[in-house]
Protein backbone atom coordinates (compact mmCIF):
# COMPACT_ATOMS: atom_id res chain seq x y z
CA UNK A 1 0.00 0.00 0.00
CA UNK A 2 1.41 3.40 -1.02
CA UNK A 3 0.29 6.58 0.74
CA UNK A 4 1.75 10.09 0.64
CA UNK A 5 0.30 12.08 3.56
CA UNK A 6 1.19 15.76 3.95
CA UNK A 7 -0.04 18.93 5.61
CA UNK A 8 0.35 21.25 2.62
CA UNK A 9 0.61 19.06 -0.45
CA UNK A 10 3.68 17.84 -2.28
CA UNK A 11 3.82 19.75 -5.57
CA UNK A 12 6.71 22.18 -5.76
CA UNK A 13 8.46 20.48 -2.84
CA UNK A 14 11.07 17.77 -2.38
CA UNK A 15 8.17 15.34 -1.93
CA UNK A 16 7.58 15.41 -5.68
CA UNK A 17 10.62 13.15 -5.99
CA UNK A 18 9.10 10.82 -3.39
CA UNK A 19 5.87 10.63 -5.37
CA UNK A 20 7.75 9.85 -8.59
CA UNK A 21 9.64 7.08 -6.81
CA UNK A 22 6.34 5.69 -5.49
CA UNK A 23 4.98 5.56 -9.04
CA UNK A 24 8.19 4.31 -10.71
CA UNK A 25 8.62 7.69 -12.45
CA UNK A 26 5.57 7.06 -14.62
CA UNK A 27 3.44 9.93 -15.85
CA UNK A 28 1.11 7.80 -17.97
CA UNK A 29 -1.18 7.57 -14.97
CA UNK A 30 -4.76 8.55 -14.33
CA UNK A 31 -5.40 10.72 -11.28
CA UNK A 32 -8.70 11.28 -9.49
CA UNK A 33 -8.88 14.49 -7.48
CA UNK A 34 -11.37 14.40 -4.62
CA UNK A 35 -11.87 18.11 -3.81
CA UNK A 36 -14.91 17.81 -1.54
CA UNK A 37 -13.16 18.96 1.65
CA UNK A 38 -12.36 22.28 -0.01
CA UNK A 39 -16.01 23.19 -0.58
CA UNK A 40 -16.63 26.68 0.83
CA UNK A 41 -18.84 25.95 3.83
CA UNK A 42 -19.80 27.24 7.24
CA UNK A 43 -21.24 25.25 10.12
CA UNK A 44 -24.63 26.52 11.25
CA UNK A 45 -27.19 25.23 13.81
CA UNK A 46 -29.49 22.62 12.30
CA UNK A 47 -32.37 24.71 13.59
CA UNK A 48 -32.69 27.67 15.90
CA UNK A 49 -31.40 26.84 19.37
CA UNK A 50 -30.05 23.46 18.27
CA UNK A 51 -26.70 22.18 19.47
CA UNK A 52 -26.41 20.12 16.30
CA UNK A 53 -24.62 21.82 13.42
CA UNK A 54 -24.81 21.20 9.67
CA UNK A 55 -22.59 22.34 6.82
CA UNK A 56 -23.94 25.12 4.62
CA UNK A 57 -22.34 26.06 1.32
CA UNK A 58 -21.34 29.70 0.92
CA UNK A 59 -22.50 30.63 -2.64
CA UNK A 60 -20.40 33.78 -2.95
CA UNK A 61 -17.21 31.74 -2.48
CA UNK A 62 -18.03 29.01 -5.01
CA UNK A 63 -16.48 30.84 -7.96
CA UNK A 64 -13.16 31.38 -6.21
CA UNK A 65 -13.09 27.75 -5.11
CA UNK A 66 -13.84 26.58 -8.66
CA UNK A 67 -10.95 28.70 -9.92
CA UNK A 68 -8.61 27.10 -7.37
CA UNK A 69 -9.71 23.59 -8.36
CA UNK A 70 -9.26 24.34 -12.06
CA UNK A 71 -5.71 25.56 -11.44
CA UNK A 72 -4.94 22.56 -9.24
CA UNK A 73 -6.21 20.17 -11.92
CA UNK A 74 -4.23 22.07 -14.55
CA UNK A 75 -1.07 21.52 -12.50
CA UNK A 76 -1.49 17.75 -12.78
CA UNK A 77 -2.32 17.92 -16.49
CA UNK A 78 0.73 20.05 -17.26
CA UNK A 79 2.91 17.29 -15.78
CA UNK A 80 1.40 14.82 -18.24
CA UNK A 81 -1.23 13.07 -16.11
CA UNK A 82 -4.78 12.21 -17.14
CA UNK A 83 -7.07 13.80 -14.54
CA UNK A 84 -10.69 13.40 -13.45
CA UNK A 85 -12.59 15.18 -10.70
CA UNK A 86 -14.33 12.79 -8.32
CA UNK A 87 -16.56 14.82 -6.03
CA UNK A 88 -17.99 12.74 -3.19
CA UNK A 89 -21.36 14.47 -3.68
CA UNK A 90 -21.89 13.23 -7.22
CA UNK A 91 -23.37 9.85 -6.29
CA UNK A 92 -21.93 6.58 -4.89
CA UNK A 93 -22.11 4.52 -8.08
CA UNK A 94 -20.61 7.17 -10.34
CA UNK A 95 -17.88 7.89 -7.79
CA UNK A 96 -16.91 4.24 -7.42
CA UNK A 97 -16.78 3.79 -11.19
CA UNK A 98 -14.37 6.72 -11.47
CA UNK A 99 -12.12 5.61 -8.63
CA UNK A 100 -11.91 2.05 -9.91
CA UNK A 101 -10.47 3.41 -13.17
CA UNK A 102 -7.55 5.44 -11.77
CA UNK A 103 -3.99 4.88 -10.59
CA UNK A 104 -3.82 7.73 -8.07
CA UNK A 105 -6.40 9.20 -5.68
CA UNK A 106 -5.63 12.74 -4.52
CA UNK A 107 -7.76 13.90 -1.58
CA UNK A 108 -7.27 17.61 -1.04
CA UNK A 109 -7.38 19.64 2.14
CA UNK A 110 -10.25 21.54 3.67
CA UNK A 111 -12.77 20.72 6.38
CA UNK A 112 -12.06 17.21 7.63
CA UNK A 113 -15.44 16.79 9.36
CA UNK A 114 -17.26 17.70 6.15
CA UNK A 115 -14.99 15.38 4.18
CA UNK A 116 -15.58 12.46 6.55
CA UNK A 117 -19.34 13.00 6.43
CA UNK A 118 -19.46 12.90 2.62
CA UNK A 119 -16.94 10.05 2.43
CA UNK A 120 -19.31 7.89 4.46
CA UNK A 121 -22.44 9.12 2.66
CA UNK A 122 -20.79 8.18 -0.64
CA UNK A 123 -19.82 4.76 0.77
CA UNK A 124 -16.15 5.40 0.02
CA UNK A 125 -15.35 3.75 3.35
CA UNK A 126 -16.63 0.42 2.02
CA UNK A 127 -14.02 0.03 -0.74
CA UNK A 128 -11.16 2.57 -0.46
CA UNK A 129 -8.85 0.15 1.36
CA UNK A 130 -9.49 -2.49 -1.30
CA UNK A 131 -8.42 -0.03 -4.00
CA UNK A 132 -5.24 0.88 -2.12
CA UNK A 133 -4.44 -2.79 -1.46
CA UNK A 134 -4.82 -3.28 -5.20
CA UNK A 135 -2.09 -0.76 -6.00
CA UNK A 136 -3.82 2.61 -6.22
CA UNK A 137 -1.62 5.35 -4.74
CA UNK A 138 -3.27 7.59 -2.14
CA UNK A 139 -2.30 11.23 -1.70
CA UNK A 140 -3.82 12.96 1.30
CA UNK A 141 -3.35 16.64 2.05
CA UNK A 142 -4.38 17.94 5.48
CA UNK A 143 -8.00 16.75 5.73
CA UNK A 144 -7.15 14.03 3.23
CA UNK A 145 -4.61 12.68 5.75
CA UNK A 146 -7.19 12.45 8.51
CA UNK A 147 -9.59 10.43 6.42
CA UNK A 148 -7.40 7.31 6.47
CA UNK A 149 -6.53 7.47 10.18
CA UNK A 150 -8.48 5.74 12.99
CA UNK A 151 -9.77 9.04 14.41
CA UNK A 152 -9.94 12.65 13.23
CA UNK A 153 -10.96 14.10 16.58
CA UNK A 154 -8.19 13.30 19.02
CA UNK A 155 -7.28 16.97 19.51
CA UNK A 156 -10.81 18.33 19.90
CA UNK A 157 -13.42 15.63 20.51
CA UNK A 158 -14.92 15.37 23.98
CA UNK A 159 -17.37 12.80 25.43
CA UNK A 160 -20.93 13.83 24.76
CA UNK A 161 -20.25 15.24 21.29
CA UNK A 162 -22.42 13.62 18.65
CA UNK A 163 -20.04 14.45 15.77
CA UNK A 164 -18.76 11.36 13.97
CA UNK A 165 -14.98 11.41 14.37
CA UNK A 166 -14.08 7.82 13.42
CA UNK A 167 -11.83 7.76 10.37
CA UNK A 168 -11.40 4.84 7.97
CA UNK A 169 -8.60 3.26 10.02
CA UNK A 170 -6.59 2.33 6.93
CA UNK A 171 -3.44 3.32 8.82
CA UNK A 172 -2.90 2.60 12.52
CA UNK A 173 -1.41 5.94 13.47
CA UNK A 174 -2.75 9.45 14.00
CA UNK A 175 -1.78 12.58 12.07
CA UNK A 176 -2.29 16.13 13.32
CA UNK A 177 -1.70 18.28 10.21
CA UNK A 178 -0.17 21.75 10.53
CA UNK A 179 0.77 21.10 14.15
CA UNK A 180 4.19 22.66 14.68
CA UNK A 181 4.19 22.07 18.40
CA UNK A 182 1.96 20.19 20.80
CA UNK A 183 -0.13 22.25 23.16
CA UNK A 184 0.15 21.50 26.86
CA UNK A 185 -1.76 18.34 27.73
CA UNK A 186 -2.33 17.27 24.13
CA UNK A 187 0.54 14.82 23.90
CA UNK A 188 -0.86 12.35 26.43
CA UNK A 189 -4.40 12.80 25.11
CA UNK A 190 -3.36 12.05 21.53
CA UNK A 191 -1.10 9.16 22.47
CA UNK A 192 -3.62 7.50 24.77
CA UNK A 193 -6.43 8.01 22.27
CA UNK A 194 -4.38 6.51 19.48
CA UNK A 195 -3.47 3.49 21.61
CA UNK A 196 -7.10 2.92 22.55
CA UNK A 197 -8.34 3.12 18.97
CA UNK A 198 -5.55 1.14 17.34
CA UNK A 199 -5.92 -1.69 19.85
CA UNK A 200 -9.61 -2.19 19.05
Helices and strands as residue ranges (DSSP letters): E 3-6, H 15-22, E 30-34, G 36-38, E 41-45, E 53-57, G 59-61, H 62-78, E 82-85, G 88-90, H 92-99, E 104-107, H 112-121, G 124-126, H 128-133, E 137-141, H 143-147, H 186-198
